[in-house]
Amino acid sequence: QVHLVESGGGSVQAGGSLRLSCVASGHTSNTYVMGWFRQVPGKDRLFVAALRWSGGAGSGGVPYYADSVKGRFSISRDAAKNTVYLQMSDLKPEDTAVYYCAAASGLLSGHEVNRQYEYAYWGQGTQVTVSS
């Protein structure tokens, strides 16, 4: 079992920045993919970004991004802290959503990282609100 806790959400004006954090605990030894998804009320949960690594504390991993956030968001990890970050810059009102951190229970291919059903563990979500 892997437990995920997000933090860092809040309210910002358009053009601003936020950094979300996701701390993983529990049986994380088989975790090689972590991702961020977001959801607005009444709509599906959508892929935002993911990081896939092969193992080792020094492995930064390969990032994947939804087209809507490319060039504005950056995903990274601190293996020593079991933490994945989502740095969000140039935020837009359409980025407003609840952001969820997710962890897969094993390896995923690059074609699978954007599929929410591939992720076994989810955090509770953190609200991001961007005002115009």
C-alpha positions as CSV (number, residue, x, y, z in Angstrom):
1,Q,0.0,0.0,0.0
2,V,1.2,3.5,-0.9
3,H,-0.1,6.6,0.9
4,L,0.0,9.9,-1.0
5,V,-0.4,13.4,0.5
6,E,-0.6,16.5,-1.6
7,S,0.1,20.0,-0.6
8,G,0.7,23.4,-2.1
9,G,-2.6,24.3,-3.6
10,G,-4.1,27.7,-3.3
11,S,-5.4,30.8,-5.1
12,V,-3.4,32.8,-7.5
13,Q,-4.0,35.4,-10.2
14,A,-3.5,34.5,-13.8
15,G,0.2,34.5,-14.7
16,G,1.2,33.4,-11.3
17,S,2.9,30.3,-10.1
18,L,2.4,27.5,-7.6
19,R,4.3,24.4,-6.6
20,L,2.4,21.2,-5.6
21,S,4.1,18.5,-3.6
22,C,3.2,14.9,-3.2
23,V,4.8,12.8,-0.5
24,A,4.6,9.1,-0.9
25,S,4.9,6.7,2.1
26,G,4.4,3.0,2.7
27,H,5.5,0.4,0.3
28,T,7.1,2.6,-2.3
29,S,9.9,0.3,-3.5
30,N,7.9,-0.8,-6.5
31,T,6.8,2.7,-7.4
32,Y,8.3,3.9,-10.7
33,V,5.6,6.2,-12.0
34,M,3.9,9.0,-10.4
35,G,1.6,11.5,-12.0
36,W,-0.7,14.4,-11.5
37,F,-4.3,14.6,-12.7
38,R,-6.9,17.4,-12.3
39,Q,-10.6,17.5,-12.2
40,V,-13.3,20.2,-12.2
41,P,-16.8,19.5,-10.9
42,G,-18.9,17.6,-13.4
43,K,-16.0,16.7,-15.7
44,D,-13.7,13.8,-16.0
45,R,-10.4,13.6,-14.3
46,L,-7.7,14.6,-16.8
47,F,-4.0,13.8,-17.1
48,V,-1.6,16.7,-16.4
49,A,1.9,15.3,-16.0
50,A,3.8,12.1,-15.0
51,L,7.3,11.1,-14.2
52,R,8.6,7.6,-15.0
53,W,11.9,6.4,-13.7
54,S,13.7,3.1,-13.8
55,G,15.0,3.1,-10.2
56,G,17.7,4.4,-8.0
57,A,17.8,7.6,-6.0
58,G,19.7,9.4,-8.8
59,S,17.2,8.6,-11.5
60,G,15.5,11.9,-12.3
61,G,13.0,10.2,-14.5
62,V,11.4,10.9,-17.8
63,P,8.6,13.5,-17.8
64,Y,5.3,13.5,-19.7
65,Y,2.9,16.3,-20.1
66,A,-0.5,17.0,-21.4
67,D,-0.4,19.4,-24.3
68,S,-2.3,22.0,-22.4
69,V,0.5,22.4,-19.8
70,K,3.6,21.9,-21.9
71,G,6.1,24.7,-21.4
72,R,4.3,25.9,-18.3
73,F,4.4,23.0,-15.9
74,S,7.3,20.9,-14.8
75,I,7.3,17.7,-12.9
76,S,10.3,16.5,-10.8
77,R,11.1,14.3,-7.9
78,D,13.3,14.2,-4.8
79,A,13.9,10.5,-4.4
80,A,15.4,10.9,-0.9
81,K,12.2,12.6,0.3
82,N,9.9,10.3,-1.7
83,T,8.3,13.5,-3.0
84,V,7.2,14.5,-6.5
85,Y,6.6,18.1,-7.4
86,L,4.6,19.9,-9.9
87,Q,5.9,23.4,-10.6
88,M,3.1,25.4,-12.3
89,S,3.9,28.7,-14.0
90,D,2.0,31.1,-16.1
91,L,-1.2,29.8,-14.6
92,K,-4.4,30.4,-16.4
93,P,-8.0,30.4,-15.2
94,E,-8.6,27.2,-17.1
95,D,-6.0,25.5,-14.8
96,T,-8.5,25.8,-11.9
97,A,-9.2,22.4,-10.6
98,V,-8.6,19.9,-7.9
99,Y,-5.2,18.4,-8.5
100,Y,-4.6,14.8,-7.6
101,C,-1.3,13.0,-7.2
102,A,-1.2,9.3,-8.3
103,A,1.2,6.4,-8.1
104,A,1.3,3.3,-10.2
105,S,2.0,0.0,-8.6
106,G,4.6,-1.0,-11.2
107,L,6.2,0.0,-14.4
108,L,4.2,1.7,-17.1
109,S,5.1,2.4,-20.7
110,G,5.2,5.9,-22.0
111,H,1.9,5.3,-23.7
112,E,0.2,4.3,-20.5
113,V,1.2,7.1,-18.1
114,N,-1.7,9.3,-19.1
115,R,-4.3,6.7,-18.2
116,Q,-5.8,7.2,-14.8
117,Y,-6.9,3.6,-14.5
118,E,-3.2,2.6,-14.6
119,Y,-2.7,4.2,-11.2
120,A,-3.4,2.2,-8.1
121,Y,-2.9,4.9,-5.5
122,W,-4.4,8.4,-5.2
123,G,-4.0,11.3,-2.9
124,Q,-6.9,13.3,-1.5
125,G,-6.5,16.2,-3.9
126,T,-5.5,19.9,-3.5
127,Q,-7.5,22.8,-4.9
128,V,-5.9,25.2,-7.3
129,T,-7.8,28.3,-8.2
130,V,-6.6,30.8,-10.8
131,S,-8.4,34.1,-11.1
132,S,-8.4,36.3,-14.1
